[in-house]
């Protein structure tokens, strides 16, 4: 018998971020934590391409994107594809709760980012989270939606 961590529900992640430094740091933090970053893109069009062509567990989505598009468009497409979305932005979008599982406000630390994904894992597994990391707002009603 092997003891250790349980299998992750979230393994394959898409990063949708228009700020190159934040995108690079996020990708580095997640890769170091053992996640498979399937893609890092900065536009709605590129995000939709990845969502349509890759198997994903979670999309981290910023609101403002380089092509003038909006992360809400990406989140809507991700939800239609059965994918969970964590908004990662300076200001959590009002009225977008139906599109995401939560929102992590910028600026955040690597610990907050890892903790946010772990909290989503817990929410998906157990249906509730006792204490969310700093800056994370979970939309509990959406845990079973995707």
Secondary structure, 3 states (H helix, E strand, C coil): CCCCCCCCCCCEEEEECCCHHHHHHHHHHHHHCCCEEEEEECCHHHHHHHHHHCCCCEEEECCECCCCCEHHHHHHHHHHCCCEEEEEECCCCCCCCCCCCEEEECCCCHHHHHHHHHHHHHHHHHCCCCCCCCCEEECHHHCCCC
